Amino acid sequence: MIEAYLDIETTGLSPNYSKITVIGIHLVEDENERFVQLVGDDITSESLLKALEGVDTIHTYNGSRFDLPFIQSALGVDLSKEFGHCDLMYDCWQNNLYGGLKRVEQTLGIPRKLTEINGLEAVRLWWRYVNDYDQDALKTLCEYNREDVVNLKTLKEKVGGGKKIAKRVLRLTQEMRQAKIQSYGNGYALVKRSIEGLSKELLRYKPSSVDWSIHEIIVHLADADANGYVRLRRFIAEPGSRVMAYDQDRWATELKYADQSADESLELFRLLRSTSFALLVRLPETAWVNTVQHSENGVMTLEDWLDTYEAHVTGHITQIENNIRLWKKQKKNIQKLNIIIYQSIDFVKIHQ
């Protein structure tokens, strides 16, 4: 029987506006082990299924809510139907181990070399490779992914994991939840700081025809939080009700984000965040077990909602940072070209 330990790296949290950059797979069959890594354009449904050929069970950490749904959306492959799946995060919960993989590793004493790298830095490493052809950045990203994957095997051994747990349980302590709520409440300040002093030209700059400008990202943040505003209130007032997904790219096109006011959208985002934050800090403990039925993601807990919207801003700030970096790079290249042109004109004048 072949067991696989799988982890993905992406450019963001949603497959709607992000892509998979690395898939790491650690294959174990009795005493034999090997590691497979798919990177960039090598990531296809065919290459993934070939790498998993003969596998009986896939082990992940938070794969039920992130890795497998992301892969299904990006590649059209539902690994949970093709293979057995064990999400070790739920085994950790049963052992009173909460938080992200790195935190659990620290608690259990599982060593890691690249302690300074986190999910956000992994995204930045990828863009350094793509934009600046930085091979060292890609090497570091791949090594970071390898540690994630290989450590899953050690984690399974330490927590005695391996059984699929479908039931969702309340996982966050009050202290952990309050920290996430405070982070959610700081979202507006983070966005405001990231765009402070940017020129109108830079706000309107689009890296490509399919990428969003910073202006469009700001409008999207308001619309996303408007959806989040309604969903939060359904969790509280109408638990068990159905909430609908929406096509954010279609919203951007049909609602003409480029023509909307970024200033008004930013102010709307501030109001939506502040009112929902005020609601969250007053919620009784009993409300956190409430669920809704999402049209794409299935049953979601209120903690799932908090995870999504707390992290949403961070993902888009990475987009904003990338736009700024590409705009500066473009300006620098134009400046160099202008210097060459002026020097050529001067040369011609001198030799006439």
C-alpha positions as semicolon CSV with decimal commas, in nm:
position;residue;x (nm);y (nm);z (nm)
1;M;0,000;0,000;0,000
2;I;0,135;0,341;-0,102
3;E;0,067;0,639;0,120
4;A;0,114;0,995;-0,006
5;Y;0,173;1,312;0,195
6;L;0,071;1,618;-0,005
7;D;0,097;1,996;0,029
8;I;0,057;2,281;-0,220
9;E;0,195;2,633;-0,247
10;T;-0,019;2,900;-0,412
11;T;-0,013;3,271;-0,494
12;G;-0,316;3,335;-0,272
13;L;-0,603;3,184;-0,082
14;S;-0,866;3,161;-0,355
15;P;-0,839;2,963;-0,681
16;N;-1,056;3,236;-0,838
17;Y;-0,765;3,480;-0,846
18;S;-0,465;3,266;-0,751
19;K;-0,272;2,974;-0,898
20;I;-0,086;2,670;-0,769
21;T;0,290;2,722;-0,783
22;V;0,422;2,399;-0,628
23;I;0,277;2,059;-0,541
24;G;0,492;1,843;-0,316
25;I;0,422;1,470;-0,273
26;H;0,607;1,236;-0,035
27;L;0,538;0,875;-0,134
28;V;0,584;0,594;0,120
29;E;0,556;0,221;0,048
30;D;0,683;0,003;0,334
31;E;1,051;0,101;0,372
32;N;1,072;0,278;0,037
33;E;1,023;0,654;0,021
34;R;1,051;0,907;-0,262
35;F;0,965;1,270;-0,312
36;V;0,797;1,424;-0,616
37;Q;0,759;1,795;-0,681
38;L;0,557;1,961;-0,958
39;V;0,639;2,327;-1,025
40;G;0,478;2,599;-1,237
41;D;0,374;2,489;-1,585
42;D;0,449;2,125;-1,497
43;I;0,141;2,126;-1,275
44;T;-0,139;1,960;-1,473
45;S;-0,412;1,711;-1,392
46;E;-0,222;1,448;-1,592
47;S;0,112;1,501;-1,414
48;L;-0,055;1,503;-1,073
49;L;-0,247;1,179;-1,130
50;K;0,066;1,017;-1,272
51;A;0,262;1,114;-0,960
52;L;-0,013;0,963;-0,743
53;E;-0,044;0,641;-0,945
54;G;-0,089;0,343;-0,713
55;V;-0,156;0,557;-0,405
56;D;-0,415;0,432;-0,158
57;T;-0,438;0,724;0,086
58;I;-0,339;1,093;0,071
59;H;-0,249;1,269;0,395
60;T;-0,270;1,649;0,425
61;Y;-0,293;1,922;0,688
62;N;-0,608;2,129;0,636
63;G;-0,636;1,966;0,296
64;S;-1,012;1,918;0,331
65;R;-1,066;2,292;0,331
66;F;-0,772;2,418;0,125
67;D;-0,542;2,190;-0,075
68;L;-0,797;1,948;-0,223
69;P;-1,068;2,208;-0,307
70;F;-0,799;2,433;-0,459
71;I;-0,668;2,146;-0,672
72;Q;-1,021;2,055;-0,781
73;S;-1,095;2,414;-0,883
74;A;-0,761;2,472;-1,057
75;L;-0,708;2,133;-1,223
76;G;-1,053;1,976;-1,233
77;V;-0,945;1,674;-1,028
78;D;-1,134;1,573;-0,713
79;L;-0,866;1,382;-0,523
80;S;-1,109;1,299;-0,243
81;K;-1,303;1,079;-0,487
82;E;-0,998;0,929;-0,657
83;F;-0,816;0,837;-0,333
84;G;-0,869;0,793;0,038
85;H;-0,799;1,117;0,222
86;C;-0,689;1,176;0,581
87;D;-0,672;1,535;0,703
88;L;-0,421;1,528;0,990
89;M;-0,548;1,862;1,122
90;Y;-0,851;1,684;1,266
91;D;-0,628;1,424;1,433
92;C;-0,440;1,715;1,588
93;W;-0,764;1,866;1,716
94;Q;-0,847;1,538;1,888
95;N;-0,512;1,569;2,064
96;N;-0,580;1,933;2,166
97;L;-0,330;2,061;1,909
98;Y;-0,463;2,370;1,734
99;G;-0,331;2,629;1,492
100;G;-0,134;2,607;1,169
101;L;0,109;2,330;1,079
102;K;0,415;2,528;1,197
103;R;0,264;2,590;1,539
104;V;0,173;2,224;1,583
105;E;0,525;2,122;1,475
106;Q;0,675;2,350;1,740
107;T;0,448;2,207;2,008
108;L;0,547;1,851;1,916
109;G;0,917;1,931;1,872
110;I;0,925;1,850;1,499
111;P;1,236;2,028;1,362
112;R;1,232;2,262;1,062
113;K;1,528;2,434;0,891
114;L;1,348;2,722;0,718
115;T;1,189;2,866;1,031
116;E;1,181;3,220;0,889
117;I;0,960;3,129;0,592
118;N;0,582;3,145;0,620
119;G;0,290;3,133;0,376
120;L;0,312;3,501;0,283
121;E;0,687;3,484;0,228
122;A;0,634;3,174;0,011
123;V;0,413;3,384;-0,219
124;R;0,680;3,654;-0,237
125;L;0,947;3,394;-0,320
126;W;0,739;3,278;-0,616
127;W;0,696;3,630;-0,754
128;R;1,069;3,696;-0,713
129;Y;1,129;3,390;-0,929
130;V;0,866;3,489;-1,189
131;N;0,943;3,861;-1,208
132;D;1,317;3,865;-1,144
133;Y;1,417;3,514;-1,262
134;D;1,555;3,453;-0,912
135;Q;1,649;3,084;-0,911
136;D;1,755;3,099;-0,546
137;A;1,405;3,216;-0,454
138;L;1,254;2,916;-0,636
139;K;1,500;2,682;-0,466
140;T;1,403;2,818;-0,124
141;L;1,032;2,790;-0,204
142;C;1,071;2,427;-0,313
143;E;1,270;2,343;-0,001
144;Y;1,003;2,509;0,214
145;N;0,738;2,297;0,042
146;R;0,948;1,983;0,087
147;E;0,973;2,044;0,462
148;D;0,595;2,090;0,482
149;V;0,534;1,760;0,307
150;V;0,799;1,543;0,473
151;N;0,702;1,670;0,818
152;L;0,346;1,545;0,761
153;K;0,471;1,188;0,793
154;T;0,638;1,268;1,125
155;L;0,322;1,447;1,240
156;K;0,107;1,142;1,158
157;E;0,339;0,919;1,360
158;K;0,333;1,152;1,661
159;V;-0,044;1,205;1,679
160;G;-0,137;0,853;1,574
161;G;-0,335;0,993;1,283
162;G;-0,471;0,828;0,976
163;K;-0,844;0,802;1,029
164;K;-1,063;1,030;0,826
165;I;-1,261;1,268;1,043
166;A;-1,556;1,424;0,866
167;K;-1,716;1,592;1,164
168;R;-1,632;1,958;1,213
169;V;-1,561;2,059;1,571
170;L;-1,497;2,391;1,741
171;R;-1,121;2,417;1,724
172;L;-1,019;2,763;1,844
173;T;-0,974;2,861;2,206
174;Q;-1,121;3,194;2,311
175;E;-0,771;3,346;2,313
176;M;-0,692;3,222;1,962
177;R;-1,027;3,340;1,832
178;Q;-0,991;3,686;1,982
179;A;-0,650;3,720;1,816
180;K;-0,806;3,637;1,479
181;I;-1,090;3,882;1,540
182;Q;-0,842;4,159;1,620
183;S;-0,647;4,075;1,303
184;Y;-0,972;4,092;1,105
185;G;-1,048;4,430;1,259
186;N;-0,706;4,561;1,151
187;G;-0,776;4,480;0,785
188;Y;-0,871;4,834;0,683
189;A;-0,559;4,983;0,841
190;L;-0,339;4,733;0,655
191;V;-0,500;4,817;0,319
192;K;-0,483;5,192;0,386
193;R;-0,114;5,168;0,471
194;S;-0,035;4,958;0,162
195;I;-0,175;5,220;-0,081
196;E;-0,073;5,535;0,102
197;G;0,100;5,785;-0,126
198;L;0,050;5,586;-0,446
199;S;-0,001;5,788;-0,763
200;K;-0,319;5,764;-0,971
201;E;-0,108;5,617;-1,251
202;L;0,016;5,338;-1,024
203;L;-0,333;5,272;-0,885
204;R;-0,459;5,222;-1,241
205;Y;-0,163;5,011;-1,358
206;K;-0,248;4,654;-1,469
207;P;0,038;4,402;-1,500
208;S;-0,157;4,230;-1,778
209;S;-0,501;4,236;-1,936
210;V;-0,627;3,967;-1,696
211;D;-0,473;4,108;-1,378
212;W;-0,647;4,358;-1,155
213;S;-0,517;4,707;-1,093
214;I;-0,479;4,826;-0,735
215;H;-0,786;5,043;-0,801
216;E;-0,988;4,731;-0,894
217;I;-0,854;4,539;-0,593
218;I;-0,985;4,813;-0,362
219;V;-1,331;4,795;-0,520
220;H;-1,323;4,415;-0,493
221;L;-1,236;4,433;-0,122
222;A;-1,553;4,634;-0,061
223;D;-1,770;4,391;-0,258
224;A;-1,610;4,088;-0,092
225;D;-1,672;4,231;0,252
226;A;-2,029;4,318;0,152
227;N;-2,081;3,947;0,085
228;G;-1,901;3,863;0,408
229;Y;-2,123;4,110;0,594
230;V;-2,438;3,926;0,488
231;R;-2,290;3,579;0,541
232;L;-2,180;3,663;0,895
233;R;-2,533;3,769;0,985
234;R;-2,676;3,449;0,837
235;F;-2,443;3,246;1,059
236;I;-2,577;3,433;1,361
237;A;-2,944;3,488;1,282
238;E;-3,020;3,200;1,042
239;P;-2,780;2,912;1,117
240;G;-2,818;2,624;0,874
241;S;-2,929;2,851;0,590
242;R;-2,777;2,848;0,242
243;V;-2,527;3,108;0,122
244;M;-2,436;3,153;-0,242
245;A;-2,094;3,178;-0,400
246;Y;-2,027;3,458;-0,647
247;D;-1,799;3,499;-0,948
248;Q;-1,563;3,776;-0,846
249;D;-1,408;3,810;-1,191
250;R;-1,751;3,852;-1,348
251;W;-1,840;4,108;-1,084
252;A;-1,525;4,303;-1,170
253;T;-1,616;4,303;-1,539
254;E;-1,993;4,348;-1,529
255;L;-1,989;4,602;-1,246
256;K;-1,706;4,791;-1,419
257;Y;-1,472;4,814;-1,125
258;A;-1,237;5,037;-1,323
259;D;-1,511;5,303;-1,345
260;Q;-1,610;5,294;-0,979
261;S;-1,468;5,525;-0,713
262;A;-1,179;5,368;-0,522
263;D;-1,217;5,628;-0,246
264;E;-1,584;5,542;-0,194
265;S;-1,508;5,169;-0,205
266;L;-1,232;5,210;0,053
267;E;-1,469;5,398;0,283
268;L;-1,736;5,131;0,233
269;F;-1,478;4,863;0,316
270;R;-1,392;5,051;0,635
271;L;-1,757;5,069;0,743
272;L;-1,826;4,704;0,664
273;R;-1,520;4,590;0,857
274;S;-1,583;4,811;1,158
275;T;-1,950;4,710;1,196
276;S;-1,878;4,338;1,156
277;F;-1,582;4,365;1,394
278;A;-1,808;4,524;1,656
279;L;-2,052;4,235;1,612
280;L;-1,781;3,967;1,637
281;V;-1,634;4,090;1,965
282;R;-1,979;4,068;2,130
283;L;-2,071;3,720;2,007
284;P;-2,145;3,460;2,277
285;E;-1,941;3,140;2,277
286;T;-2,246;2,938;2,171
287;A;-2,269;3,122;1,836
288;W;-1,936;2,982;1,716
289;V;-2,077;2,634;1,660
290;N;-2,325;2,771;1,403
291;T;-2,290;2,659;1,042
292;V;-2,428;2,750;0,700
293;Q;-2,444;2,558;0,374
294;H;-2,216;2,717;0,114
295;S;-2,316;2,651;-0,249
296;E;-1,961;2,544;-0,341
297;N;-1,778;2,459;-0,018
298;G;-2,053;2,269;0,160
299;V;-2,096;2,301;0,536
300;M;-1,901;2,595;0,678
301;T;-1,856;2,694;1,041
302;L;-1,840;3,048;1,169
303;E;-1,472;2,983;1,239
304;D;-1,430;2,899;0,868
305;W;-1,582;3,240;0,789
306;L;-1,337;3,410;1,026
307;D;-1,042;3,223;0,872
308;T;-1,145;3,331;0,522
309;Y;-1,207;3,699;0,583
310;E;-0,921;3,747;0,829
311;A;-0,676;3,621;0,565
312;H;-0,847;3,781;0,263
313;V;-0,681;4,120;0,304
314;T;-0,333;3,970;0,336
315;G;-0,367;3,790;0,004
316;H;-0,465;4,108;-0,177
317;I;-0,191;4,314;-0,012
318;T;0,050;4,066;-0,171
319;Q;-0,116;4,146;-0,506
320;I;-0,080;4,517;-0,437
321;E;0,288;4,475;-0,350
322;N;0,344;4,279;-0,670
323;N;0,173;4,549;-0,881
324;I;0,393;4,815;-0,721
325;R;0,706;4,612;-0,786
326;L;0,616;4,547;-1,152
327;W;0,522;4,912;-1,209
328;K;0,854;5,032;-1,068
329;K;1,037;4,777;-1,280
330;Q;0,852;4,896;-1,591
331;K;0,931;5,259;-1,512
332;K;1,295;5,174;-1,462
333;N;1,311;4,995;-1,797
334;I;1,144;5,290;-1,972
335;Q;1,393;5,526;-1,811
336;K;1,683;5,313;-1,933
337;L;1,534;5,304;-2,283
338;N;1,494;5,682;-2,285
339;I;1,858;5,727;-2,185
340;I;1,966;5,500;-2,472
341;I;1,748;5,696;-2,717
342;Y;1,883;6,034;-2,599
343;Q;2,239;5,906;-2,618
344;S;2,177;5,780;-2,971
345;I;2,033;6,119;-3,075
346;D;2,332;6,301;-2,926
347;F;2,567;6,062;-3,106
348;V;2,398;6,130;-3,439
349;K;2,409;6,508;-3,385
350;I;2,780;6,498;-3,300
351;H;2,867;6,304;-3,614
352;Q;2,654;6,497;-3,858
